[in-house]
Amino acid sequence: RTPLSIAISKKHQGSANLLLSHKDIDADARDDNGRSPLSLAAENGDEELVTLLLERGDIEVQSKDNGGRTPI
């Protein structure tokens, strides 16, 4: 898991926002279950983080986790 995934899964929005402010962060890195930060933010119902992630333009929206689920 990445610091971004941890921040999102623990609902630490401030930390996630700070990490996302760095353009060189891999905002689409997967955890061991194949879930992306977008998947975690959507699962948490965090519309603000979902929007921030989608606005980056480097997120695979249709990617599937290990269970075959897409983030949105």
CYANA upper distance limits for C-alpha pairs under 8 A (distance plus 0.5 A):
  1 ARG  CA      5 SER  CA      6.56
  1 ARG  CA      6 ILE  CA      7.15
  1 ARG  CA     30 ARG  CA      7.75
  1 ARG  CA     31 ASP  CA      5.44
  1 ARG  CA     32 ASP  CA      7.70
  2 THR  CA      6 ILE  CA      6.74
  2 THR  CA     29 ALA  CA      7.80
  2 THR  CA     31 ASP  CA      7.98
  3 PRO  CA      7 ALA  CA      6.59
  4 LEU  CA      8 ILE  CA      6.65
  4 LEU  CA     15 SER  CA      8.33
  4 LEU  CA     16 ALA  CA      6.21
  4 LEU  CA     19 LEU  CA      6.89
  4 LEU  CA     20 LEU  CA      8.28
  4 LEU  CA     27 ALA  CA      7.84
  4 LEU  CA     37 PRO  CA      7.41
  5 SER  CA      9 SER  CA      6.49
  5 SER  CA     31 ASP  CA      8.13
  5 SER  CA     36 SER  CA      7.81
  5 SER  CA     37 PRO  CA      5.67
  5 SER  CA     40 LEU  CA      7.78
  6 ILE  CA     10 LYS  CA      6.50
  7 ALA  CA     11 LYS  CA      6.53
  7 ALA  CA     12 HIS  CA      5.44
  7 ALA  CA     13 GLN  CA      7.40
  7 ALA  CA     15 SER  CA      6.54
  7 ALA  CA     16 ALA  CA      5.89
  8 ILE  CA     12 HIS  CA      6.49
  8 ILE  CA     13 GLN  CA      7.14
  8 ILE  CA     16 ALA  CA      6.55
  8 ILE  CA     37 PRO  CA      7.22
  8 ILE  CA     40 LEU  CA      6.93
  8 ILE  CA     41 ALA  CA      6.52
  9 SER  CA     40 LEU  CA      6.38
  9 SER  CA     41 ALA  CA      7.65
  9 SER  CA     44 ASN  CA      7.88
 11 LYS  CA     44 ASN  CA      8.13
 12 HIS  CA     16 ALA  CA      6.78
 13 GLN  CA     17 ASN  CA      6.48
 13 GLN  CA     49 LEU  CA      8.04
 14 GLY  CA     18 LEU  CA      6.68
 15 SER  CA     19 LEU  CA      6.69
 16 ALA  CA     20 LEU  CA      6.55
 16 ALA  CA     49 LEU  CA      8.36
 17 ASN  CA     21 SER  CA      6.68
 17 ASN  CA     49 LEU  CA      8.12
 18 LEU  CA     22 HIS  CA      7.80
 19 LEU  CA     25 ILE  CA      7.68
 20 LEU  CA     25 ILE  CA      7.40
 20 LEU  CA     27 ALA  CA      7.68
 20 LEU  CA     52 LEU  CA      8.37
 20 LEU  CA     53 LEU  CA      8.32
 27 ALA  CA     36 SER  CA      8.44
 27 ALA  CA     37 PRO  CA      7.15
 27 ALA  CA     53 LEU  CA      7.68
 27 ALA  CA     58 ASP  CA      7.90
 27 ALA  CA     59 ILE  CA      7.43
 28 ASP  CA     36 SER  CA      6.05
 28 ASP  CA     37 PRO  CA      6.75
 28 ASP  CA     38 LEU  CA      7.88
 28 ASP  CA     58 ASP  CA      7.74
 28 ASP  CA     59 ILE  CA      6.01
 28 ASP  CA     60 GLU  CA      7.61
 29 ALA  CA     36 SER  CA      6.31
 29 ALA  CA     37 PRO  CA      7.63
 30 ARG  CA     34 GLY  CA      5.46
 30 ARG  CA     35 ARG  CA      5.62
 30 ARG  CA     36 SER  CA      5.11
 30 ARG  CA     37 PRO  CA      7.83
 31 ASP  CA     35 ARG  CA      5.92
 31 ASP  CA     36 SER  CA      7.11
 33 ASN  CA     65 ASP  CA      6.85
 33 ASN  CA     66 ASN  CA      6.00
 33 ASN  CA     67 GLY  CA      8.35
 34 GLY  CA     64 LYS  CA      7.80
 34 GLY  CA     65 ASP  CA      4.71
 34 GLY  CA     66 ASN  CA      5.62
 35 ARG  CA     39 SER  CA      6.25
 35 ARG  CA     40 LEU  CA      7.43
 35 ARG  CA     64 LYS  CA      8.20
 35 ARG  CA     65 ASP  CA      5.58
 35 ARG  CA     66 ASN  CA      8.04
 35 ARG  CA     71 PRO  CA      8.44
 36 SER  CA     40 LEU  CA      6.95
 36 SER  CA     65 ASP  CA      8.23
 36 SER  CA     71 PRO  CA      8.11
 37 PRO  CA     41 ALA  CA      6.59
 38 LEU  CA     42 ALA  CA      6.54
 38 LEU  CA     49 LEU  CA      8.39
 38 LEU  CA     50 VAL  CA      6.50
 38 LEU  CA     53 LEU  CA      6.99
 38 LEU  CA     54 LEU  CA      8.49
 38 LEU  CA     59 ILE  CA      8.33
 38 LEU  CA     61 VAL  CA      8.36
 38 LEU  CA     71 PRO  CA      6.55
 39 SER  CA     43 GLU  CA      6.51
 39 SER  CA     70 THR  CA      7.77
 39 SER  CA     71 PRO  CA      4.66
 39 SER  CA     72 ILE  CA      7.69
 40 LEU  CA     44 ASN  CA      6.65
 40 LEU  CA     71 PRO  CA      8.29
 41 ALA  CA     45 GLY  CA      6.73
 41 ALA  CA     46 ASP  CA      5.77
 41 ALA  CA     47 GLU  CA      7.98
 41 ALA  CA     49 LEU  CA      6.65
 41 ALA  CA     50 VAL  CA      6.25
 42 ALA  CA     46 ASP  CA      6.50
 42 ALA  CA     47 GLU  CA      7.63
 42 ALA  CA     50 VAL  CA      6.72
 42 ALA  CA     71 PRO  CA      7.03
 42 ALA  CA     72 ILE  CA      7.30
 43 GLU  CA     71 PRO  CA      8.45
 46 ASP  CA     50 VAL  CA      6.73
 47 GLU  CA     51 THR  CA      6.55
 48 GLU  CA     52 LEU  CA      6.71
 49 LEU  CA     53 LEU  CA      6.52
 50 VAL  CA     54 LEU  CA      6.65
 51 THR  CA     55 GLU  CA      6.55
 52 LEU  CA     56 ARG  CA      7.10
 53 LEU  CA     57 GLY  CA      8.14
 53 LEU  CA     59 ILE  CA      7.42
 54 LEU  CA     58 ASP  CA      8.27
 54 LEU  CA     59 ILE  CA      6.91
 54 LEU  CA     61 VAL  CA      8.42
 61 VAL  CA     70 THR  CA      7.75
 61 VAL  CA     71 PRO  CA      6.95
 61 VAL  CA     72 ILE  CA      7.56
 62 GLN  CA     70 THR  CA      6.08
 62 GLN  CA     71 PRO  CA      7.45
 62 GLN  CA     72 ILE  CA      8.13
 63 SER  CA     70 THR  CA      6.16
 63 SER  CA     71 PRO  CA      7.78
 64 LYS  CA     68 GLY  CA      5.48
 64 LYS  CA     69 ARG  CA      5.53
 64 LYS  CA     70 THR  CA      5.10
 64 LYS  CA     71 PRO  CA      7.81
 65 ASP  CA     69 ARG  CA      5.96
 65 ASP  CA     70 THR  CA      7.04
